[in-house]
Amino acid sequence: MLYLLRTIYFPIAILLVAIITLPICIIRPINFKNTEVYLKIFRIFAVPLGLEIAVINQELLDYIKPAVVIGNHQHNFDMIIASAAFTKKIVSLGKRQIAYIPFFGTVFWLAGNILISRGKRDSSLKSMAKVEKYLTKKELGVVIFPEGHRNMSKELLDFKKGAFYTAINCQIPLVIFGVSHYARNMNLNKWKSGNLIIKIAGPIQTKGLTEKDIPNLMNQSRELIEKTILEANNEAGY
């Protein structure tokens, strides 16, 4: 019963926080500070889900900007991860279609997050050029999941190159995060549903690197993400 209630509650919480945050976003449109407001409110709404959350090395995220922030993406509940760790001058990268989701899509856009068109190469390149300019001008971090979509397995999927192109073109560091495999271990039928550890690592510097260095950079990042996930799992007791 508790599992059912929580799975119903989660999308409702996302919607409610969007409605609460919308007036602020309208008054202060296209501003990354709105993302911080949304996530801090959502953190309160996430309490009934029963996950105990800890962030290790938060200072790396707070003070290394601009940066491309990369790590593993497991579950829809990863919104909780964002509300715990990605609140200080950090935005997310998402598909343009997100803007059409009622309330949440509008807030996502007005909160200064980045919407890009994917598909045609020319359109994608123009979108990423805007992203790069935005990051360096505002000195922001941008969260990009290099696997491309959710993955609950123990092994990381093959990485896509977008995050690494962005870091090298901007000559900004990659900040790594690894999230414990909470999605495989949580039990939503229990009042305390599980432990969620977010560990920050890096940075990996990209100054002086070119696009020829992307394969090595991807391998280096993958190894560090895998190591960080393992450490987070140990902290969580998995």
TAPE-V489629 format. One record per run of one state. SS is the DSSP state (h for helix, s for strand, l for the rest). FROM is the first residue (numbers start at 0). TO is the last residue. If there is no record, write none. Layout:
SS;FROM;TO
SS;FROM;TO
This chain:
l;0;0
h;1;26
l;27;31
h;32;44
l;45;45
h;46;48
l;49;49
s;50;55
l;56;56
h;57;62
l;63;65
s;66;70
l;71;76
h;77;84
l;85;88
s;89;94
h;95;99
l;100;102
h;103;109
l;110;112
s;113;115
l;116;119
h;120;137
l;138;139
s;140;142
l;143;160
h;161;169
l;170;171
s;172;178
l;179;180
h;181;184
l;185;192
s;193;203
l;204;209
h;210;235
l;236;237
